[in-house]
Structures are given as C-alpha cells and as structure tokens.
Amino acid sequence: MITEPDWKGHESNPHGRVYIGKHTIIREGVIINKPTEKITHIGDDCYIMNRAFIGHDCHIDDGVQVNPGASIAGFVKIGKYSHIGMNASIHQDSELGEYCVVGANGFFKGKSPDGIVWAGVPARPIKVNMIGIERSNLTALERIDLIERAIRFIDGFKRSSDIEGISD
C-alpha cells in the first residue's frame, strides 16, 4: 500500500513519485510512503516481506531484502544487496552501505560503510558480512579491499567504544 508520509505536518509532493524496480517482490501488508521531496525509490530485484514499512524519500538500492516487520524511517539510504532483519528499525536520515546486515530486532542509526553486520539496540558492528561479500559479483581484489576496510572500521569502532566506556 502506498500512503502519505508519516511525518506530522508534511504532505507528499504531488509531483513526487514512488519507483519500484523490475523483479521486486512486495508481500502483503507492506506500507510505502510517498515522497515529501522527489522520490521514494526501491530498486530492482528487492524482496520486501510482509508488514514492512518504508518511509518517505527512502532510496533502497538493488537486491535489498527487508524482512517481516522491519521499519525504515524517512530519508534512509540502503546500499545494494543489504539485508534488514525481522523487526529491525532504521532511524531517519541513516545510511547503510552495500552488503550490510541489520540483525533481527536491531536499531540502526547513523552511517555504515560497506560489508558490516550490525546487531543490538543500539546496533553495533559485530563482524564483516563475509557471506554477502562472497556471494557478490565483485572481483577477488575488490572483495579483499572491502573486507580490509570493514575490518578497520570495526576495529576503530571498538576502540572508540572502549574510550567512551562501552564494553562487550
């Protein structure tokens, strides 16, 4: 069902549009908001499962899977081949890179580089999404580069969390 934005005091742009790509499957009870600006975009080959919510002005890239009950707030960007777990939530204006995962019931807020698995409330990076990266059509060198960048990000996040008093 395509609906007006869930943003108090804001209506959809009458000239905006909702784009749903080729071979995308949208199951029952899904709500997709019309944009307040230009477009709410869902790419090709996505799978949006039952009871998912996709907010206004989102950009969901190709091959993304959104599991049952997941909620994606407005102005969120999700990179290709990412996976949003059952009942997970993504905060407005957040950006999730390519080949990322937000685990079931997780709450993600912020910006993520490619290839990271996030879990918890609030979500924290827990590992590199090796399965997603291995299944990608990236070259071997591109995969290695992505994995190395993801590892550096996770290590840096853990060090900064220790400084702030957050521990495992």
N, C-alpha and C positions, 0 to 999 in steps of 0.2 A: 504494500500500500504506500503510495506516495502522498505525503502530508505537508502541511505548513510547518515551518521551523518551530522547534520547541525552544523559543527564545523570547521571553516576555517583552512585549513592546515592539518586536520586529516581525515583519511580514516577509513573505518571499518576494523576490524580484520578479515582476510579471514578465520580464524579458529573459530571465534566467532559465536554465534547463537542467533536467536530470538526464545524465547519459549512462546507459547500461551497455557494456560491450558485448561482443559476439561470444557465444557459447557460455555465457554466465548463467548460472542456475541460482534462482532465488526461491527459497522454500516458503511455506505458509507462515503467516503471522509476522513477516518482516516489515518494518517501518523504515522508509527512506524519506528524509526531509528534503523539501525543495530548497534551492539556494537563496540566501539573502543577497548575495552578490551575483556571480556569473553562472557557476555550475556546481552541481554535486555529481561527481564522476566515479563510476565503478567500471574498472577495466575489463578486458577480455578474460575468459576462462576462470572467472572467480566462482566461488561456491559460498553462497550466503545462506546459512541454515536457519531453521525456524526460530522465531521470536527475537531475532537480532534487530538492533536499532542502529541506523546510520544517520548521523546528524547532518545538518545543512552545511553546504560548502566543503564537504569532505572530498579528498582525492584518494581513491583506493586503486592502486596500480594492478596490473595483470597478474592472474594466478593466485590472488589472495583468498584464503579460506577464513570465514568468520563463523565460528561455532554457535550452537544454540544459546540464546540468552545474552550474547555479547552486546555491549553498548559502546558505541563510538560517538563521542560528542562532536560538536561543530568545529569546522576548520582543521580537521585532523588529516594528516598525510600518512599513508601506509605504502611502503615500498613493495615492489613485486615479490611474489612468492612468499609473503609473510603469512603467519598463522595466528589468529586470535582465538584463544581458548574459550571453552564454555564458561559463560557468565563473567568473562573478563570485562574490564572497563578501561577505556582510554579517554583521558581528560582532554578538554578542548585545547586547540592550538598545539597539540603534540605532534611529533613526527617520529615515525617508526621506519627504520631503514629497510633495505631489501633483505630477504631471507631471515627475518626476525620471527620470534615467537613470543607471545604474551601468554603465560600459562593460565590454566583454568582458575577462575576467581581472582586473578591478579588485577591490580590497579596501576596502570602505567601513566606517568606524567612526565613530559619533557621531550628530549630529542635523543634518539638512539642511532648509532652508526649501524652499518650492515652486519648481519650474521650473529646477532646476540639473542640469547634466550633469557627472558625476563620472567620472574615469578615473585609472588608475595604481594603484601599490602603494607606499605607501598612497594611496587615492583622493584626488584634489584637484579642486576645482571648476574646470572648464575653459571652460565657456560656459553661456549660457542655452539651455534646450531650446525654441527657437523653434518647431520643428515640432510638438512636443507641445502647446504653448500655442495655436498657430494652429488645430490640429485640435479643440481643446476647445470645449465649449458655453458658454464664458464670454462675457460681453458685451465689446465693444471696450474700454470703460473698465476692466473687471476685468482684461483681458489686459495693458493698458498698466501698470496698477498692479502686477501680478505681475512683469512684465518689469523695471520700475524697481526693485522690491525685490530681485529676483535679481541685477541688475547691482550694486547697492550691496553685497550680500553678497559677491559675487565680488571686487569691488574691496577690501573690507575684509579678506577672507581673504588676498589677495595682499600687502597692506601688512603684515599681521601675520606672514606667512611671511618677508618680507624682513627684518623685525626679528629673527626667530629664526634667520636665516642660511640659510633655504631659498630657493633661486632657481630660475628657469625654465631 
